[in-house]
Amino acid sequence: MQHTAPSLRTRVRRKPQRGHYDPATIAAIIDTALICQIAFNQGDSVHCLPTACWRVGDALYIHGANNSRLTQTLLDSDCSVCIAHVDGLVMARSAFHHSMNFRSVVIYGRFVAVNAPDEKKTALTAFVEHVSPGRAALVRPPSDAELAGTAVLRLALNEAAAKIRNWGVEDDATDLDIPVWAGVVPLRQHAGQPESDAGAAEFTPTALPEWLIS
């Protein structure tokens, strides 16, 4: 496991024992995410916007309209990207020691455009497969016009850090006799019952990522 931050701005300062910098841990957190939050400066304003994301190898990908102001801004300046999962509510005997179990990743850097048609097709196919394994072979692929109107951006993961809490209550010894329940309430993202479109083929649960149906 990599214990050294790849840069000063990725070093976990608050509770550094929760920091993780190894690529496997970072990739695992990204791979169970559908949305990321991107923070960036635009003029005199600071913005933080959500967008769909996925990973291929050592890079995070997003997509959007070619004429989007967000797309151009991300190509012209550095940004930070955050992904977070809440895995449990940690209920302590004191208000102060309540917490949450979580997994998060923060990535710094500048996006680059994916312009080569074959690379863009491959990246967008990976996005479809991230959301629904096996679906790319079943649906109509993007047309040339659709590809031309879509921007695909790539951000290297060489400046990223993860932060994780995955344990129980940390009450003070003087609070252990307080007669109130304490422990962890697990939380997880889980797919609900599919709502089929009229005339659609039969849905199979394997058409969803394993982490959404397990």
Protein Blocks (a to p, Z undefined) as FASTA:
>chain_A
ZZbdfbfklpcfbhpllpcfbfklmmmmmmmcfbdcddddehjbccddddddddehjacc
ddddfklmklmmmmmpccdddddddfbdcddfbfklgccdddddddeddddddfblklmm
mmmmmmmmmmmghklmmmccddfklmmmpccddddfkbccdddddbdcdddfklmmpccd
edddddddddddddddehiacddfklpcfklmZZ
